[in-house]
Amino acid sequence: MSLDVESVHRLAPEVNRLPGEPVPYCLAAGEGRRYELDGRLVTVIATARDTGGLFDAAYLTGGRGATAPFHVHSGHQRSFYVFDGRVQFWLGGDSRVLVPGDSVHVPAGTPVAYRMLAHLTRVLTWAAPGGALDYVEHVGTPVQQHIHPVNPNSATTPRQRAEAGAPLGITFPEHPFTEAADTWDAALPAAQQPYFLRSGEGDRREAGDCLNTYLARGADTGGGYFAVDTVGARAPYIVRHFHRLHTENFVCVSGRVRLHVNGSEVLLTQGDFVHAPAGTIHSFAFDAHNTRMLGVLTPDVFEPFFDLTGRPTEQHVHTDGPADLAMSPDELAAADLDLEVVGPPPRRSVPLEI
């Protein structure tokens, strides 16, 4: 199903269910389609059906020792963001031990594996285009619980993995599990290549009372998406607006985020997710001090907005004061951005229960 932009304006967000079509929706942490897979709980929060083919996303939760073997996606750009616990990742022969806020980018064709090193480890992953999570739906066991299994019921065999992955362009090569390097990864690469990125690092832009940090740029993902980590002060709503050419996705990492979605207000806390496809009239406000929000925008057409509205900075904290944008509202309106302002900031109301 494909909806025109004006039709999307009128849609109230679906709540705590994957809609199966590209419409606005919101999921509380832990909600989504859940599967047990090799001792991990995979909570799918977006698929190609829900995003018009643009991307997939899921939370990966497991206990100490839960492992995903080396695997290669031939046609997907993928990223991983550590929410809780500790996890060791391998990108080919390179390895790091990662903690909350650290991230990994995996271009198509790159072997990746991981092993969870702490109890109740949780990692968010997303991929473009959609379809990367079809493998989970093929081999995972649907479950109702919201926590990873204490005693895993089954484990896939190499043959099962190979047979399920082959039609999807996924292979499972043999690679040695090397020791992790104690390297502080602080910069994005100049072109598409695998990389680790430590929490707080990346291309940073100071924008008023918040700090926007690129975790991945379009140049890193072949234009499939870019990802921005935003940390900021408690602040009022921004103007109501929508986009015609890209989808915006919001994940609350910490604190509280208020989102207006086509007239409905949603209050997000840690792990909550909102999908706003093109045409969704929306606005957001940070509702707690030092709130952190992850944004994944696909495709990457809106990336210049953050460069135009922010100033490059070497700082790792936001300014605790009134907003002072690098561009005025009139300059923003004149810029060639996929941004259409439709009204003033919304008023706070009683938010949806998610």
N, C-alpha and C positions, 0 to 999 in steps of 0.2 A: 504493500500500500504506500502511495506517495501523496502527501498533502501539500497544497499550495500554502505559501507563507501566511496569507491572510486567514486561511482556515485554521492554522495552528494558533493564531492569536486567541481564538475563542475556546480553546481546550483547557479544562481544568486538569491539573496533574493527576495521573494515576498514583495511588499510594500503596506501597509495600507489595507490588506485584510487577513482574516484567510484562509489558503490554503486548509484546509480539508484533509491534508496529512502531514506526518512528514518531512517537508523540511524547509530550512532557511527562516525566514520572519522577518519584522520589522514593528512596528505600532507606529505612532505618538500618543501622549497623546490624549485620547478621541476617538481614532479609535478602531474598533472591532465591534462585534455584541452587540447591545444595547437593553435592556429590562427595562420596568417600572415594579416594583414589590413593592407593599405596600408603595408607596411614595418615593422609592429609585430608582435611575438609576443604573442598573447593566451593566457595560461595560465588556463583555467577551473578554479576550485577548488570551486565550489558552484553548483548550478542548482536550479530549482524541483523537479526530480525527486528531488534529494538532500536537500532541506530541507522537504519537505511543502508546497511552494508559498510558503514564508516569504520567501526571499531568494536572491539570486545573488551570486557574488563571483569576481574574477579579478585576476591580475597583468597589467599592461600594460608591456611592455619594448620599448625602441627606441633607436636611435641618434640623434645630433644631427640635428635637422630632421624627424624623424618627426612627423606631424601628424594629428590627428583633426578633421575639419571641424565647423562648428557643427551641432548636432543637438539635438532636443527629444524627450524621452520624456513622453508625455501622462499616463502612469499610474504612474510610478515615482519614489520618493524615492531619490536616489543620493548617495554620498559617495566622495571620492578622498583617498588618503593617500600622500604621497611617501615612498618607501623609499630611493631612490638617485638621484643626479644632480641636474639642474635642469630645471624644466618651466614654461612659461608657460601659464596658464589664462585663459580669458575666460568671464565670466558675463554674457551680454548685452554691454553696452558697457563693463563694468568688467573690469580685467585686473590680474594679479599675476604676478611671477616667484617660484616656490616652490622650496624646498629640503627635504631630508629632515626629516620630522616635521611639516611644514606640511600642512594639509588643506583640503578644499573640500566644501561641501554644496550640492546641486543639487535643489531641489524639483521636483515634476512641473510641466511646462510651461515650464521655464527653459532658454533656449538656452545651451549650453556647448560649448567647443572647447578644444583644448590643442595645444601644440607642444613637443616635447622639445628641450632646449637643450644637453645634454651627452651624451657617449657613455655607453652602458649605463645609461640612465635607467630606473628601475622605479617604477611606481605601482600601489598596491593600490586596487581599486574594489569597492564592494558596493552592492546596491540591494534595495529592498523595494517591493512583493512580488516573488516570483520571476518570471522571464520576461524580465528586462531584457537578458539575454545571448543570447536566442534569435536576435537579429539576427546575432551573431558566428557562430553555428552555421549560419545560412543562407548567409552570404556569405564567411566565412573559409575558407581552405584548410587542412584538417587536415595537421599536420606532426609529425615525430618529434623534431626537434631541440629543444634547450633554450635556444637563444639566438636573438635576432631575426636576420632575414636580412641578410647583408652587402650583397647586391644584390637588392632586392625583385623577386619574379618577376612581380607584377602589381599593378595599382591599380584600385580600383572607380571606375566612372564615376558622375556625378550621377544618371543614369537608373537604374543598377543599385541605387544606394543608396535612391532613392525607391521603387522597386518592392519591394525587400526590406523597407523600413521601414514602408510603408503598412499592411499587415495587423497590424503590431505596435504601431501608434500612435506611430511614430517619424517625424519629419519633419526636413528639412535646410534650414533657412531661410538666407537670405543676410544676413550681418552683417559690418560692417567689423572688421578686426583692429586694435584700438586699441593705443596704447602702454601699457605696464604702469605702474601707480602705485606709488610707493615708500611704501606705507602699512603701518603695523604693526597688523594686525588682531588684537585681543586679547579680544574678548567675543563671546558667543553672542547672537543676536538674541532679542527677546521673543516672536516668533511665527514662523510658517513663512515664510522668505524665503531667497534665496541668500546665502551668505557664505563668506569666506575665514577661516582661522584659523591663526595662526602657531604654530610648535612651542613647546610649553610653556604656551600660553595656553588659556583656557577656564575653566569653573567647576571650581575645584580643591578637593579634600577631603583633609586629612591624616588618615591612618588607620594608626596604629601606625608601623611602619617602612616604609610605602609612601605614595606620593602618587597619588591617583586624580583624573584630569582628564577631565571630560566634553568630548568632541569634538562630540557631537551629543546632544541630549535628545529625548525623545518629543515634546515640544512643537514641535521643529524638523522632525520627520519624520511628523507626523500619527499618532503612535503606532506607526509601523512598526518602529522600532528605536531604540536609543540606543547610543552608542559611548563607551568609556572607555579612556583611555591610562593605564596603571599603570606607575610606575617605583618600584623598591624595592630593599632590601638582600637579601642572601642570607638565607633564612629557612626554617623547617621547614614541612612540609605543614599545611594547614588541615584542619578536620574533613571527613569524607566526607559528601556530601550530594547531593540531586538536586532538580530543579524539575519541577513538573507542567504549568506553563502557558507556559513559554518555552524557547527554544533559546539555548544559549550557545556562542560561537565564540571560539577563542583563536588569536592570531597572535603568535609571538615576533618582536619587532622587533630586539632586541639582547640579548646575554647568553645565559643558559640557563634554561629553564623545565621543571620536571618535572611531568607530569600523570598522575594515576591515572584511568583510564577503565574503569569496570566491572571493576576488579581488575587490569587491565594497566597497566604503567607505560611512559610515553613520554617521551623526553628531546627537547625542542625547542630548536633553535638558529635563527638568523636566517632568517625567511621561512617556517618550518614552521607548519602549520595543523592545528587539531583542531576538528571539529564534534561538539558534544554536544547531541543533541536532547533534548526533554523526557523525563525518565525515566532519563537517564544518571547513574549514581552516579560522582561525580568529586571530585577534590581537586587542588590545585596547590601547588607550592613553587618559589620562586626559587632557582636553584642557582649564581648568580654575583652578585657585587656590581654594583649599579646596573643590574640587568636591567630591560628595558622590554618590556611586553606590551600588545597591543591586544586589547580585548574588544568584540565586537559581539553584542548581545543583542536578540532579536526574538521577539515584540513587546516593548513597553517596560515590562511590568508589574513588573520587578525594579528599576527605577530608584530607588525610595525607599531601597533597601538602602544605597546609597553615601552618601546624605544622612544616614541614621540612624547609620551606623557611622563616619562621618568628620566632621571639623570643618572649616568653611570656613577657607581660608588664603590669604594673598597670596604665600606662598613658592613657589619654583619647583623646590625640591629636597626629597627625603624626609628624614625623621629617621633617622640611622644609630644605631639603638638598639633596645631591646626594644619589642615591640608594646604599645600602650596604646590599645585601642579605645574609642570614645565610648559603646558599649553593652556590657553584660555578656552572656555566653552565655544567661543566663536571660531577659534583656530581649529579646534577639534571638528567642528561641523564642516569646515572648509577642506579638511584633509580627506584624501581618498581612502577612507576606511570602510569596512563592512559594519557600519554602525548607524542605526536610525533611532534618534531620540523621539519618544512619543509623549513625554510628559514629565512633570516634576517628580522628585523623589516621593515614593508612597508613604503613607502614614502607617505606623505600626498597628497591628490588630491582634486578634487571637489567632495564633498559628495553628496549622493543621497538626493533628496528632499522628506522628509516625513512629 
